[in-house]
């Protein structure tokens, strides 16, 4: 039986496992930021039906409502910006 030092498959497997563990650990404590994105000045009059929910925000920073996607949110003239995900 070959030792660990001389077996390239074991070395590769060990390296992959180490990388996976380090990646998982480094992302576990990362804060999730949900930044406010501003609507463009030129608002679209036609939007796709893609479902990527966003929460629309108005002039005073008050949540207006959830929309199916950013285009739908920004087509509402009351909405000045949005964040990813439904309003909570």
N, C-alpha and C positions, 0 to 999 in steps of 0.2 A: 504494500500500500504506500502510495506517495504521500509525502508530508504536505502540509498546507502551503509551505513556502514554494514548493516545486509544482504545484498543481494549478495551472492557469485558470481552470474553470472555477475552482474554489475561490481563487483571488478575485475573479470577476464577480462572482456571486456576492462575496463579502463587500466589495466596493459598491455594488448596486444597492444592497441592503443598507449600508451606511449612508449613502446619498439619500435614499428614501426616508430614513429616520431623521436625518438632519433637515431635510426639506419640510417634513411634517412638523417638526418641532419649531422651525423658524416661522411658519405661517400660523401656528396656533395662537400665539399671543398678539398677532398683528391687529391693531384696531381697524374696524370696518368704518370707513368714512363714506358718507353719502352726500357728496357735494351738490350744491344747488347749481344747476346749469341754466343759463339765461336763454330765453327764446330768441330766435333771430328776428331782426327788424322786418325782413320780408317773410311773412307768414304764408304757409302753404294753404291753398284752398282745397286740395285733394290729398288724402292720406291713404296709406296702405292699411290693410286689416291685420297687420302683424301685432301679436299680443306680447308686449313688453311693458307691463304696467309702470306708470309713473304717478307721482303725486304733484299736482299743480299748485303753485303758490302765487298769490296776488300781490298787489302794490304794497300792502303793509306787512308782508311776510307771512300772512295768514294762509293756512292750507285752504284750498278751494274745494278740491275733490280729487278722486282717483280717475285716471284716464287710461285707455287701452295702450297708448304709446305716446311718445314725446310729440309727434306730429299732431295727434288729436288734442293734446293738452295745449300746445302753442297755437292751434287754430281758434281756441277760445280767447277772445280779446281781453278777458279779465286776467288771464294767466300771463305772468311776466317771466316765470322760470319753473323748473321742476326738479325733482329728485327721483332716482330710480326706486321702483317698488311702490306698492299701494300706500295710500295715506293710512296712518294708524291713529 
